[in-house]
């Protein structure tokens, strides 16, 4: 008799099973309810198929819908395979390529035989997918050789799959998954069968073009996207969020409110209009006051720096592909010959501010008594993002960071990070974000520095969060992200949750002992010797462009009064009130209110509707009676009613409401 395998369950109990036993068998032995609920198995920490036999002594946890992250990954992977089968059944001759799960769904890239797919094809594909789900086809795992795969794909006319299979390593265990007659090469895992999918919990969303293997020199494919969930309720919630996101799209609202525009003559750079720049200036003024109060010194550093400086900092080797490089020479102005000789030394537009801040720190001798030095800059930076990655003002090439670097002694580090966390917490609450998460990104595989340095740096950031006055909820949900730190430092990340439940990583603080060493920054300690400072890289907003985009979508353009580009419009009912309207405007401007007039010969309901669409927070409506009585009728955005007040009281009240939250 073969030796039995010991299977350890999450509660610590152990079951002995014969070779050939599967996790599905163990689930059935525990009870019919678990056998029905089980979707996959976690074997020694790795998710695997329920029907794949044990290979030795094992730690086993059964994956059910309660393990939402794992369950969603399985569902979306299964749906990608089901979609590919449906497409090939409906459109014979279509070749398949790859179809991964994504954060909220799945996609698959196809090479259609006759024409690219369009959104009009999606309903038929969805219907065929539901038919495949209804057939409850089992997902079967098989191990094939590389040559078997090449032969299969060549025989079927699958040239893309054959090309990929030919590049797979010899001798590696290669697997396919079969559902009925249809199959694809895949590492898995999958659920037991297509019938485990909820036919009402997925939707195909759109079709786009995609190059084979992401290379524009290769064939153009049709990519079909879908979203998949555990049940219809989750799908409906997701579709509602997508609908809300479309309404809140910062590009659409930015145009409606005349905040900014983008155009091809300046790829990835923003043209700020007067209204948008008012919003920017209010945010910048607020941040500057907060930094002044927290004892930061503001600096300004050059846009262009010699490539040698970036080599010394380490960015030239690690980051050069994202930098705009500029030759240090005068262009040829003659019609004949090249514009540039190619012989000039290289310079680069700065993609970040940190090396320049070290150069300021190095001017003059610093004592241990001078530290901490908090150096802030609203620094304009450039990064050479691919055109396809640009997205409105959320992903741009030219941006301004609310950047700062704090140079500290080792004994000051935890306290300084604690203070930063509390400053950031206050800023987020002032800007309307009560809900956010803190995550610690740990050492990546490729990094500078030894393990002892990383152990110390990671422990300090953990300690600072726990010592801070951040809420118990934030501390309880504190999360660690293995491998996601920068190459020179671990970092705390701050992830905001907006009004419709989306998360955005904005703030960060990184504890860096590498750059001060590389750029030879030092201070004189109490012992009279030179010591290296630790450099804290930190930002609260991240970049002004992206944060303003987040604010637009979070508030759907209905900004708090202190941020609104136009805070009040004074609208007249009759032309007889024009003179009074001008005096109302004068009183509001004297009180520091941003105000415009609407004296057009239009009906007041038309004016009210138009300014509501423009998201103006407050409307002062004045007619002959208001002029005679020195009053105003106040209408607020989103409210059907109005309030009558004397002009003096209305201005005084609004002046208080319009103060920034730190004032």
N, C-alpha and C positions, 0 to 999 in steps of 0.2 A: 504494500500500500504506500502511495506517495505521502511525503511529509505534509502535514496540514499547515495552512497559513494562519497566522494570528492577525485578526482585524480589530484594531483599537478604535472605538467610537468616541465621539466628543465628550460623553459623560465619564470616560475612563474605563468603561466595561470592555471586555475582550471576547470576541467570538472566534472560534476555530473553524475554518472552512476548507474544503478540499480544493485542490487546483482545478481550474475551470469554472469556479464560482465567480459570479459577477456582482457588482454593487446592486443591481436590480434584484438579484436573489436575496441579498441581505435585507433590502428594503421590504421585500415580500415576507420574509421571515419575521421581521419586527411587527408588521401589521399591514392590512390592506389599505388603510388610509395613507400611510407613508408611501406605499408602493405606487399609489395613484398620484400622489403629490410630487414625487421625486422627478426631477428634470435631468439631473446629471449627478456626477460624484466628484468630490474633491479628494484626490488621492495624494497623500503627503503634500498637501498644499496646492496641487495642480488639478484644474478642472478637466475631467475626462468623461467619456461616454458611460452611461449606466450599463450598457451591455458588453463592455470591454472587460475580459476576465482579469482577476488579480494576478500579479506576477510575483508576489512574495508577501512577507509581513508588511502591514500597511496601516497608516492612520487614515481613517475614512470619515468624511462628513458628507451627508447627502444634501444636494442643492435643491431647494424648492423655491417657489415664487417669493417667499419671505427673504431670500438672499437676492435682493432686487438687482444689484449690479451684475452678478453672475447670470441671473435669469434673463435679464435684458440682453446681455451679450449673446447668449444662446439663441434667443428668439430672433434677434436681428441677423445672426449668421444663417439660421435656418431659412428665414425669409429671403435672403439674398439667393440661396440655392433654388428655392421655390420659384422666385421671379425668373431666374435664368432658364429653368425648365419651361416655364410658361411662355417666355419670349421665343425660345427655339421651336416650341410646338406651334405657335401662332405664325411665326415668320421663318419657315424652313430655309436653310442655307445661311442663317445668321451664325456667326462665330462668337464664341464666348472668350473672355480674357480673365479679369479678376473681379471679385465682389466682396469687399470687406464690410464688417459692421462699423458704424460710426457712433458718435456721441449720442445721437438721437434717432438713429435709424440704420440705413444701409444703402449701398449703391452697387451697381454692376456695370462694367464697361463691355459693350457689344460692338461687333463689326457687322452691320446689317448687309445683306446680300444686294438689295436693290436701292434703298434710299435711307437717309438718316431717320431715326425715330423722332416723333414729335409728341407734344403733350396730348394730342388727340388720340394717340395709341394707348394711353394709360388705362382708361376704363376697361378695355377689352383684356389687357394684361392682368388687371386686378381680378376680373371675373374668372380668368383661367387659373390664377393663383388660388382662388377659393375652391375651385374644383379639385385641384391637387391636394389642398388641405383636407377636403372632405374624403378623398380616397384613403387617407390615413396611411400613406406609404412609409414603411420603416426606413430610417437612415442606417445604412449598413457600411461599416468600415472595412476596407480591404487593403492589404499591403501589396504593392506592385513594384516591379523593377523599373529602372529608368527606361530601358529599351521597350518594355511593355507600354509605358506611357507614350513614348515617341511613336510607336507603331499605331497605337489607338488613335492618337490625335491626327497623324498623317492619313490614316485610313478614313477618318471622318471629315477630312478637309479643314481641320482646325489648325491653321498655319501658325497662329499666335501662340496657342498652347504648345504646339510641337517645338517652336523656337525656344520657349521657356523651359520645357522639359529637357531639351538637349543641353541646357546650361546647368542642370542640377548635378550635384556631386555624385560620382560613382560610389556605390556601396552604401549610401545613406538610405535609411528606411523611408520609403515614399508611400504615402497613403492616398487613396481615393475614397470618396463617400458616394454611395449610390442611393437613390430614391426611385424605386421602380426600375425602369430601363435607363433613366437619365443618371449621369455621373459627372463628377468634377474632381480634379486633384485638389486635396485639401488636408490640412493638418488636424482639423476638428477643433474642439469637440462639437457634437450635435446632440439634440434631444433624441428621444426614442423613435419618434415618427413625426410626419407632417401634421398628424391629427392633434398633436400637443399645442399647435398654434391656434390662437383665437382668430377666426376669420374676420371678425369685426374690429380687430385691434391694429390694423395696418392701413396705410394709404400711400400710394405712389404720388410723389409731389411735383416732379419736374424732370425735364430732359435737358442735357447740355452736351457740348462737345468736350472731348478729352483726347489728348494724344496718347498713343500706345507707349507705355513706360514713361509717360510724362515728358517726352522729348518732342519738340515741335518739328523735328526733321522726320518723325515717324508718321504713320497713318493716323488720320482723325477717326475716332470712335464715337459712338453714342453712349453717353452715361445716363442711366436711369436712376434717379434718387427715390428713396421711400423712407417713411418713418414707421417704426414698429414698436409695439408696447405689449404689456402683459394682458391688458383688458381694454375694453372700449372706453371706460371712464378715463384711463390714463391717456388714450389717444385723443379724446375730446378735449381734455385739459391742454394737451400739447398744441392741438390745432387752434384753440382759443388764444394761447400765448403767441402763436405765429401770426394770427389775425391782429392781435394787439400790437405785436412788434411791427407789422406793416404800417399800422396807423401811426405808430410812434417813430417811424424811421427818421433819423436825424437829417438825412438828405432832403426828404420831402418837407419836413417842418422847417428846416433851414431856408428852403426856397420860399415857403409860404410867409415866413416871418422876415424875409430879406436879411438873413444873418450872414451868409457867405455863399461863395460858389467855387467850383473847381473847373478847370479846363485844361485841354491837352498841351497848351503852350507852357504849362508849369506842372508836369506830371507829379502828383503826390504832394503838392503845396497848396495852401488854402488862400483864397482871396477873401479877406474879411471885409464885409460891408459895415457901414457905420453902426447899424443896430447890433451886429454880431460883435463888433469891437467894444461897444459899451459893455456887453456881457463879459467879455474877456477882461476889460479893465476893472470891472467891479470884483471879479474873482481874484485878479492879480493884487489889487489893493487890499482885499481881505487877507490874502496869504501873506502879503508883505507886513501887515500889522501884526499878524500872529507870529511871524518870524522875529520881528523887532522885539515883541514882548518876551519871546523865548531866548533872547540874547544871541541871535545869529548876526553875523556881519555879512552884508551883501557885497558881492564882487562881480566883475565882468571880465571875461577872458576871450582871447582871439578865436575867430572862426577857423583860420588857416594855421596849421602848425606843420613843421618839418617832419617828413616821414621818419627821420631818425628818432624823434621823440616817441612816435608810436611803436617803433621797433623796441625801444628800451622798455616801454610800458608792457609789452607783450601783445598789444592789440594788433600789430601789423601781421603777426603770424597767425593769430586766432580769428581775426575779424576783418581782414583786408577786403574780402569779397563784398562786404557791406559798406565799404567806405568810398566816398567820391575822391579820386586822386587827381591832383592838379600839378602840372609841370611848372617849375619856378623859372619861367623865361618869358621874354617879350615876344608875342606872336609876330610873324612875318606879315608886313602890310602890303607887300607887292603882290600883283596879280599872279605872277609866276612863282612856282615853288610851293612847298608844303607850308601850311600855316605854322606848324610847330616842328622844330628840328628833332625832337625826341632825345636831346642831349641834356636838357635841364634837370636839375635835382627835383625830386618828387616832394610834394606837400600833400596834405589831405585836409578836407573839411572835417571838423571834429564830429564824431558820432556820439561822443559823450564828453562830459566836462572834467572827469576825475584827474587825468594827468595834469591839466592846466592848474587845478587847485593845489596839487602837490607842489608845482613850481612856485606858486604864491607862498605856500607854507615854508618853502626852503629859503625865501628871501629873509636874511637876517638870522640870528641865533635865537632859537626858541628854548625856553626854560620849562621845567616840569611845572612851574607855577603858572605858566601861560595856558596850560591845558585844562579843560577842553577848549579847543578852538572850533567854533561852529561857522562854517563858510558856506553861504547860500548863493545861488545864482539862478535867475530865470534864464537859463542858457539855451540859446537857439542851436540845435544840432541837426545834422543831416545823416541819413542812412540810406544806402542804395538798395531799397526794397524792389523786388521784381514787380513789373507793371501789374501782373495778374493778382498780386497779393494786396494791392492798394484797395482801400474801402472807405469812401467818403472821407470824413475827418478822423475816423477811428484808426486807420492804418495809413500813414503818410510818410513822405520822405524828409520833409522839413518840419521840425516840431520844436516846441519849447518845453523844457522840463521845469518843474518846481524842485530843482535839484539842490542838494546840500551835501557837504562832506564834513564829518566831525572827527577831528584828530584828538585821540584820548590816550591817556596812560592805561596800562593793563588794569589797574585798580579802579578806574573810573568807568569801565566799559558797561557793566551791567546796569549801573545807575543811569547812564546816558541813554541806553536803549530803552529802559523803563520810561524815562521822560518823553522820549520820542513816541512811544506807544500811546501815552496819555494825551500828547498833543494831537496825534493823528485821530484818536477816538473823538476828541472834542470837535475837530474840523469836520469829520464825517457826519456827526450829529447836526452840526450847524447847517450842513449842505443837504440834509434830508435823508441821510442813510443811517438808520438805527441798526440795520441788520448787516453784519459782515462777519467773515471768518478769518482766523489767523492760521497760517500754515508755515511750517519750518521745512525749507528745501535743503536736503542733506547732500553730502559730498558726491560729486559725479565720479564716474570711472576714470576719466582723464582730468587731472587736476594738478595744480601746483601745491607744494607743501606736504609735510609728512602727516601720518595718522594722528600723532599726538597733538599737532596744531589744530587739526579738524575736530578732534574730540573736545578740545578746550573751547573752540569757537562755537560749536553746536550747543554745548552745555550752557555757555553764557547766554545765548539767545533764548533758550528754554527758560532759564532762571529769570531773565528780565520780564518775560511775558507773565510768569506766575507771580512776580513781585508787584506788578503793575495794578492799577485800579480798574483795568478792563473788567467787564461784567463776568459774573460766574458762568453765565451761559457761553460766552466766548471762550473762556478758559476750559470749560468742560468739553467743548467741541474742537479744541486745539488739535491739529493734525500734522503729521510728519510725512514728507514726500521724499522717499529714498531716491538718490541719484539726480535730483533736479536742482541742486545748487549751481552757482556759477563756477567757472574753472578755478577761481581764486578765493572763493569764500562761500560759506553757507548764508542763507538769507531767510528773513521772515517775509512772507507775502501776505498781503491784506486783500481779501476778496469781498467786494461789495455785492449785495443782492438788491436788485432794482425793484420797481413797483410791480413788475409782472413776473418776478421770480428768477430772472436771469442773473448769473454771477459774472463779475468783471474783476480781474486782478489788476489793481492800480498801485497801491502803496507798496513800498518795500524798504527794508533796511538790511544791509550786508556788512558782515564783520570781516574786514580784509587786513591780513598781515602780509600779503604778498606784494602789493603795489608799493607800499612804503619801502620795502626792501629793494625792489627792482629800481626804484627811482631815488634811492638813497636819501630818504627823509629821516630826520632825527631830531631829538631834543636833548638838552643837557639835564640829567637827572640830579636828584639831591646828593648823589655820590660824586658829582662832577664828571661822570662818564656820559658818553653818547648812548642814547637808547632809541629804539624804533617806536614811533606811535602806532597804535592801531587806527585804521581808517574806516569809519562807518560811512558807507554810501547810502543815502536815504532820500526817498521822495514820498510825498503824501498823495498828490493828485496823479503822479506819473508824468503825463504830458498834458498841457492845457488843451490841445486839440482833442485828444481822445476823451478827456474828462468832460469837456463841454459837450461832446457828442453823447456821452452817457447821461449828463444832466438833461439834455434836450429830450432823450428817450424816456428817462425816469419820470420827468414831470410832464411829458407829452407837450412840451412847449409852454406849459402854464407855470412859469417860474415863480418862485417866491417874490414878493413885491420888491425886495432889496436888489434882486438880480435882474428883474425885468428890464429889457432895453428901453421900452416906453412904459412908464408906470401909470400915467393918466392921459386920457384924451378928453379934452373939453369940447363937447359937441353941442351945436346950437339947434334949437327947434325952429326959430324964425330969424331972419336977418336983422331984426330990430335988436337982437341980443348980442350982435357981434362985438360991440364995444365992451360990453360987460364980460364977454368971454375972454377978451384980451386982458382985462384986469384980473380975472380969475387965474389966467396963465401966469401973469406977473407975480401974483401972490404965491402960487405953487413953486415957481422957480426960485423965488426968494427963500423959500423953505427947503430948497435943495431937491425938489422933485423933478424927475425927467418927464416933461409934458409936451404934448402936441395939441393943435386945434383942428377941428373939423367944422369949417364954416360953409361947406358946400350946400347948394340949393337942392337937398335931397330930403326925403322923409326920414324922421328920426329912427323908425324901425329898421330902415335900410342901413343907416349909420351904425346902429347897435349891432346888427347882424355882422356887418363887415369888420368891425373892430373886435367882435368876439372871435371870428375866424382868425384874426391876426393875433389872438391870445393877449390882448391888452387887459391887464388885471382890473383897472378901475376906469369907469366912464363917468365924467361929470356932465350931466345934461342941464342946459340952461335955456330958458325962454324969457318972454317978457316979464312973467310973474317973478321968476327967480332974480331977474335984473332989478325989478322994483324993490324986492324984499332982501336983496343981498344974500340969497341962499343958493344952494345947488342940490340937484337930485342925483344921488350916487347910485350907480348900478355896478355890481361886481361880477366879474367873469364867472359864469356857471350858475348865477342866481337869477331867478325870474323877477324878483321884487326890486324895489328901490327905496332909498332912505333920504329924507329931506333934512338938511342941516344948514345952519348958517355958514357962510363962507369961511369965517375965522375958525369955527369949530372943526369944519371939514378939513381945512389945511393943517391945523394943529394935530388932529388925530392921525392924518395920513403921514405927516412928518415923523411921528413916532413909529408907525407901522413900517415905514420904509427904511428904518435903520438896519444896518447889517447886524447879524446876531452877536457879534463881538463888541458892538457899540452900546 
